[in-house]
Amino acid sequence: MQLIFKLPATKPPFVGILFDNIRSACTLNQDLVNLRKDEIYFIQLEVRGDKLELCLSFGVRNEKRVYKELSYDLEKTKRFIELTKLNRHFNFSHVIKDYDKEKVVKTLEGHNLFVLKVQGLYLLES
């Protein structure tokens, strides 16, 4: 899995996880989209050597879902964080490659577009 970023012109900045396997992309944490899409989400990125850990936190009990061992580009990550430091809204999605394009997946149950609204993005470096 790989961490990706985009800066679309007419939408909030985009943080995504690029999956190799479509089934995993459609099923992992699909309950968040299907049942808890109106929660307030925050993303914490933590550098773990040459990999990255993404922690998605939400809810009044500060629940967490963690994506481990993500490949990433540290310079692109820092640049994205710098360019979006004043933003308070982001979109988070699961993505697959469809030929040469990256495409947001739909959940297996419910067939909902895998998009969560995020209100904060933070990078922790060791």
C-alpha angles and dihedrals in degrees: 000000000000133000114233135184134199135182105207116192098230103028136057118278111284130231116184144172113225109213128200092206120057094204092056091047092052098043108033108100092345088145088072091061096037099043110012107033093127094060121111108252132198128189124214117188117200124189111229105182108287092347134065134224119212117202116195110197128186147150136047091287091052094241117190141208117191130206108198135195096021118170113228146156110250095204093050089047093052091045092051091049091049093048093048101038092116094046118106097184129061136163119231120198147163111241138189132191113253103190102304097340131083112231131192110236130225123233116261092231112051095004091242120162107258099240126133125186112236125195101190140027123193135179122209118194126189 
